Amino acid sequence: MALWYIRSRPIDAPSEPARSAVFRPITIVYDAFGIEEDAFERSTHRIRRGETFADILTRYEVPYADVLALAEAARDVFNVRRLQAGRPFHIYRDSTGARVFVYQPDPVRYVVFDLRDPVRVYTGRRAVERVLRTAQGVIESSLYETLQATEADPELAIRLSEIFAWQIDFYRIQRGDRFVALYEETLIDGEPVGIERVLAARFQHMGEDFYAFRFEHDGGVDYYDEAGRNLRKAFLKAPLRYSRITSRYSLRRFHPVQKRYKPHLGTDYAAPAGTPVYATGDGVVIEAGYTRYNGYYVKIRHNAVYTTGYLHFSRIAKGIRPGVRVRQGQVIGYVGSTGLATGPHVCYRFWKNGRQVDPLREQLPPGEPVPDSLRDAFFTLRDRLMPRLLFEPPAYAEATAAIEGDVTL
C-alpha cells in the first residue's frame, strides 16, 4: 500500500518560484497479521499453563481498565477465557508501551486485540498455500511410524484410519501391508501446518486392495471405492481410533476378576485412561449411567435392528443422557476401568434383533453409493486419480505439484 504527501512551506517562509507540487511515495509494509512492521517492535511468546488474558497484558504494563475494555470488545468475537497453553502470541510495542496483542488459536487463524484508540478486536486468517503430495509406505510396525519414517505428516495415519474405518481393522494391520495416498498439504510461509484433504488412497491389507476416492456432490462429500460403492457403513468397526483388542466375543472365557469361565459377549479394546470413545453409529441414547459391573456406561439404539453398548468409562461425555440423539463418530465417553474391570479399556457390546452378537463377524449395512446421475462424473475422476495410486517407484518421482483453487486432475 502506498501513501503520498505534498511538500509544503510554513506560511511566513519566503516565497519561492512557482513550481509543481512534488509527490513522493511512502510505502507501508504489513506483517503476516496485518500490522505495520515499522511502527512497532514485535516479540513472540507462548501462553503459559494457567496464564490468563489479564495476566499476559498486565505483565506488559497494560492498565487493567484497558484489559477490561479489550475483553468487552472481544465479547462477540473471541472468548478470552479460551487461551490455550502453548499457543503463540505476539506483543507489539512502541515508545508508549504495548499497543497490539495478537493471539493464534491455530496456525491459520489469529485474533487481533488493538489497544489504539478506538479499542477494537477482530479476527483474520493467514494466507495459505495448498500443495499436492503423494505418500507411500510398507508397514513394518505401525502406520504412524511408517509415515514418520517416510517424512510424511503422521496426521495422515488418522485420516486413513477414518477413511478405511469400515473396511480395515487397523488394530490388525500386518507387516508387509502397504499404502499410497494422494493428499493436499497446507503451507504457511513455506512451512507445512497440516493436511487439507485426502483426495484418493489405496491400502493393501493381507493381499487385498482397498481403494478410496473423495467425491463431492449435493453439498456433501464421501469416499467411494473403485466401483462407486460408499466406504461408509452404518457402523464403525471399533469405538476407538487406536487401541488393541484384549478380549474378543466368546461364549466361554475365563473371567480375570471372577476367576471362572463364563460367556463374554463383548469385545474389549484396551487404551490409555481418558481416550475418547465414539458412537459407532447414528442413534438415540437409551441408557447412560453407572452400575456395579458395567461402571459408567452408555447404550445406544440405532434402529429397530441394532443397539450398541459401551462399558467401563472413566466418565460419560458432557450432554450424553437418555433421549439424546448422537451421530456416528461423536464422543460419548472416555476410557476408564470402572465397574468389573482390571485395567483401562472399553467393552463394546453389539445387539442385533435383541441378541448379542460379535460385531467383527457381522456384515454391516453399507452407505448410499454414488447417485446414478453422477456415476459418469465419478468414474472420470477415478480414472484421473487411479494412475497416481500405483505402488511402483516412478509413481512417486514427482510427488509435489502446486494447486490453485479446487483440484482438477
Salt bridges, closest charged atoms under 4 A:
GLU16 OE1 - ARG19 NH2 3.35
ASP31 OD2 - ARG42 NH1 3.24
GLU36 OE2 - ARG116 NH1 3.60
GLU51 OE2 - ARG59 NH2 1.94
GLU72 OE1 - ARG75 NH2 2.68
ASP106 OD2 - ARG109 NE 2.59
ASP114 OD2 - ARG116 NH2 2.86
ASP114 OD2 - ARG120 NE 3.83
GLU140 OE1 - ARG175 NE 3.66
GLU155 OE2 - ARG159 NH2 3.06
GLU162 OE2 - ARG241 NH2 2.47
ASP177 OD2 - HIS205 ND1 2.64
GLU184 OE1 - ARG130 NH1 3.17
GLU184 OE2 - ARG197 NH2 2.82
GLU185 OE1 - ARG133 NE 2.85
ASP189 OD2 - ARG126 NH2 2.61
ASP209 OD2 - ARG202 NH2 3.06
GLU216 OE2 - ARG197 NH1 3.33
GLU216 OE2 - ARG214 NH1 2.59
ASP218 OD2 - HIS217 ND1 3.18
ASP222 OD2 - ARG232 NH2 3.27
ASP225 OD2 - ARG229 NE 2.74
ASP268 OD2 - ARG253 NH1 3.52
ASP268 OD1 - HIS264 NE2 3.29
ASP268 OD1 - HIS345 NE2 3.86
ASP282 OD2 - ARG327 NH1 3.23
ASP358 OD2 - ARG361 NE 3.52
GLU362 OE1 - LYS352 NZ 3.26
ASP383 OD1 - ARG382 NH2 2.93
